[in-house]
Amino acid sequence: MALRITDDEIRSDVTQAYAVQIHPGHWTVFGHMDLTGTADLDRNAAITAMTLAEVYAENPPADSPIWLHVKAWREELGITDD
């Protein structure tokens, strides 16, 4: 897994999801099941969302410790499991 991060775009080498800066300080994520079209992300939140997209694309085993991080990252982004 690797994210390519520039000043105005974040791309992944394992998923089609990507993030772009649409206005200074405002990022939108596309191709991510929970955040597509969200435009009020800052750069750090966009990186977190892209990290989640990569984990989902890799689909680690259910007992992988990465899922503890996924839970925390989802909470950081305000994603609930409703």
N, C-alpha and C positions, 0 to 999 in steps of 0.2 A: 504494500500500500504506500502510496506517495501522493501528496498534494503538491501541485505547482501553484504557488501563490505569487501574484504580481500586484501592482498598485491598484488594479481595477478588475481583477478576475482571479477566481480560484477554480482549478481543474483537477480532476482525479485521474489516476491511471487504471482504476478498477471499476468505475461506474460512469454512466453518462451524465450524472448530476453535475451541476456547475453553479457557481455564484458569480454575480457581477455587481460592481458598484454602479448604481443608477444615478446617484447624486452624491456629492461629497459626504462621506459618513453614513450613507444609506445603501445597504446591500440587499439584493434579492437572490434567492436560491431557486433554481429550476431543476426538475427531475428528482426531487427528494419527496418521498411519500408524505411527510408531515409538514413540510415548509415551502412547497412550491408556491411561488407568487408572493411570499412574505417580503415586504419591502422595508420593514423597520428594523432590520438587523444591523448592528455595527460590525466592524471587520472581525472582531473576536468571535461574535456569535455566528457569523458566516463560516468561519473556520471550524467551529464546533459542529455546525450543521453538516458541513462537508465531511468531517471526521465520522459522524454518524452514518452518513450515506455510504462511506467506504466500508464501515463495519457491516452494515446490512448487506452490501454487495458481496462481501467475503463470506457471510453466513457462517460464523464460527459455531462449534458445537454448543449445545445448550448449557453444558457445565463449564464453559470457558469463563475465566474470571473477567474477561472484557465486558460481560453483561452487567457487572456492577458499575463499571464506568459508564456504560450506555445509559443506565438508569439515572445517574448523576447528570450526564450531559443533557438528557431529555428534560430533567427538572430545571437545569440552568436555562434552557430555551423556553420554558413554560409549556412544554408538551405534556399533556395528561393522557392517561390511559382510559379515558371515559368510554 
